[in-house]
Amino acid sequence: MAQLLLQQGKITDALKYFERAAELARTGPEIVNALSYAEATRTQIQVQQNYPQLAAKLQGMGQAAAAGAGAGGFPGGPGGPGSFYG
């Protein structure tokens, strides 16, 4: 769900789902994965708030890379509109 919210540009909502996923995780790798995505999402929010021009540039670069790859981001990772991940 968090990945979908990122793709829809609902970054703050996605963060809540990543944090909840960490709370519900049952294995070490699940916890690490959820916390990693949560921290990356927090960073994305901070960049958008503190450096809007940089965020716009990163988003444009990510969209260009995704269009070139024809996949919309990297496998297993967040990406899409509103996200500078891909």
C-alpha positions as CSV (number, residue, x, y, z in Angstrom):
1,M,0.0,0.0,0.0
2,A,2.8,2.4,0.9
3,Q,4.4,1.9,-2.6
4,L,1.1,2.7,-4.3
5,L,0.7,5.9,-2.2
6,L,4.2,7.0,-3.2
7,Q,3.4,6.5,-6.8
8,Q,0.3,8.6,-6.3
9,G,2.4,11.4,-4.7
10,K,0.8,10.8,-1.3
11,I,4.2,10.8,0.5
12,T,3.1,11.6,4.0
13,D,0.4,8.8,3.9
14,A,3.0,6.4,2.5
15,L,5.3,7.2,5.5
16,K,2.6,6.1,7.9
17,Y,2.2,2.8,6.1
18,F,6.0,2.1,6.1
19,E,6.1,2.9,9.8
20,R,3.2,0.6,10.5
21,A,4.8,-2.2,8.4
22,A,7.9,-1.9,10.7
23,E,5.7,-2.3,13.7
24,L,4.0,-5.4,12.2
25,A,7.2,-7.0,10.8
26,R,8.1,-10.4,12.1
27,T,11.6,-10.9,10.9
28,G,14.8,-8.9,10.9
29,P,14.9,-8.4,7.2
30,E,11.2,-7.2,7.2
31,I,12.0,-4.6,9.9
32,V,15.1,-3.4,8.1
33,N,13.2,-3.1,4.8
34,A,10.3,-1.2,6.3
35,L,12.5,1.1,8.3
36,S,14.7,1.8,5.3
37,Y,11.8,2.8,3.2
38,A,10.4,4.9,6.1
39,E,13.7,6.8,6.5
40,A,14.0,7.3,2.7
41,T,10.5,8.7,2.6
42,R,11.2,11.0,5.6
43,T,14.2,12.3,3.7
44,Q,12.2,12.8,0.6
45,I,9.7,14.9,2.6
46,Q,12.5,17.0,4.0
47,V,14.1,17.6,0.6
48,Q,10.8,18.7,-0.8
49,Q,10.2,21.1,2.1
50,N,13.7,22.5,2.4
51,Y,14.9,22.3,-1.2
52,P,11.9,22.4,-3.6
53,Q,14.1,23.2,-6.7
54,L,16.3,20.3,-6.0
55,A,13.3,18.0,-5.4
56,A,11.8,19.1,-8.8
57,K,15.1,18.4,-10.5
58,L,15.5,15.0,-8.9
59,Q,11.9,14.1,-9.8
60,G,12.5,15.1,-13.5
61,M,15.7,13.0,-13.6
62,G,13.9,10.0,-12.1
63,Q,11.1,10.3,-14.6
64,A,13.5,10.5,-17.5
65,A,15.4,7.4,-16.2
66,A,12.2,5.5,-15.8
67,A,11.0,6.4,-19.3
68,G,14.3,5.2,-20.7
69,A,14.1,1.9,-18.8
70,G,10.5,1.5,-19.7
71,A,9.7,0.2,-16.3
72,G,8.7,3.1,-14.0
73,G,11.4,2.9,-11.4
74,F,13.7,0.1,-10.2
75,P,12.5,-3.3,-9.3
76,G,11.1,-3.6,-5.8
77,G,11.6,0.1,-5.1
78,P,9.3,3.1,-4.8
79,G,8.9,5.3,-7.9
80,G,6.5,7.2,-10.0
81,P,4.9,10.7,-9.9
82,G,5.7,12.6,-6.8
83,S,8.7,10.4,-5.9
84,F,12.3,11.0,-6.6
85,Y,13.1,7.3,-6.3
86,G,12.3,6.6,-9.9
